């Protein structure tokens, strides 16, 4: 496997672990940030594999999936949209108003499970 692809996957795996640790510590917003990063990096690994080019510096998961020319199920599209919105919420506090968005532990747990399934699906494309 291409060393660049391996590097992106290795860091993505670390981001999943970080998300799980943060979720266990009830740091849901930060956990989702790392989940988004894990999915983004795995998508970028797929993009490198398919194009032999370094991926663009974008964070929009649906756009990255489109650039990979993936056929996504409706649930996968929803996951990518949810993670992208949550990523923006975690990165840009000026849009919070008086407090950061509340994310339930249940939602984070669901997103972790769905993200891990999606990442495994993506790895089959490599």
N, C-alpha and C positions, 0 to 999 in steps of 0.2 A: 504494500500500500504506500502511496505517496507520503513522504515525510510531512508535508504541509497538512495533508488531510489528517494524519495521525496527531499532529500538534493540536489542531482545532478540536478533535475528538477528546483528547486527553484533558484539555482545559474545560470542555463541556461537561465531562464526567465529574470534575472537581466542582463545577458550579452546581450540579445536581446534589452532590454531597453537602455543599454549603446551604442550599435551599432546605434540605431535610433537617440539618442542624438548627437552622434559624426557625424553622417551623416548630421543632421540638421546644425551642426557647420562647415560643409564642411571639416571634418577631415576623408576623405574617407579611407585611409590606416588603421587608427586605428579602424574605424567602421567595416571594414571587419575582422580585427583581432578578435573583439568581436563576430562577427557573426560566425566565425569558432569555437570559444570557445563554443558558445551556441549549435551549432550542435554537437560538440565533446562531450559535457557533456550530451546531450540528448541521443546520441548513447551509452554512457557509462551507463546511467540509464537503457536502454534496455538490455545491456549486463549483468548488475547485475541481472535484472529480469529473464533473461533466464538461467543464470549460477549459480546464488547465490554466485559469486566470485567478489571481487573488481577488477575493470578493470585495464588493463596494462597502464603504463605511456607512451602512444604513442599519436601522434597528427595526424597521417595519417588517414583521414576520410574514404577513400575507404577500408583500412585495417580493421578499426573498424566495418564498415558495414558488411564486410565479416565475421568477428568474430561473429557478431550478426545473421549471416545466413539470411540476408534480401534479398528478390528479388527486385532489384531496376529497375526502368524504366531508359531508356537512359538519360532522362533529369536529373534525380536524380544522376546518376553516374557523369554526367558533372558538376553538382553543387558541389558535394563532391571534385572533382578534382580541380575545380576553387578555392574553399575555401582553400584547402590544399596548393596550389601554392601561393595564396595571403597571407596565414598565414606565410609561409616561408619568403616571401618578407618583411612582416611587422616585423619579428623577427630578421632577419639577415642582417643588413645594409651593411655588407662587400661585398655583392653581388650587391649592387646598382650601383656601378660605381660612377659617379659624382653627381647623384641626386636620390632621392627615386623614385620608379615607379609612374607614373601618373595613377590615377584611376578616371574615370569620375563619376560624381554624378549620372548619369543615370545608370551606371553599378552597383554602390552601391545600388541604389534604387531597381534595379531588383534583386540583390542578397538578399537584405533584404526580399523582398516579397517571393522569392523562398525558402529561408531558413525558414521563418515562416510557409510556407505550408509544408515543409519537416518535421519540428519539430512537427506540428500537426499530420501528418501522423505517425510519430514515436510514439507519445503518444497513438495512437490507438492500438499500439502493446503491451502496458503495461497492 
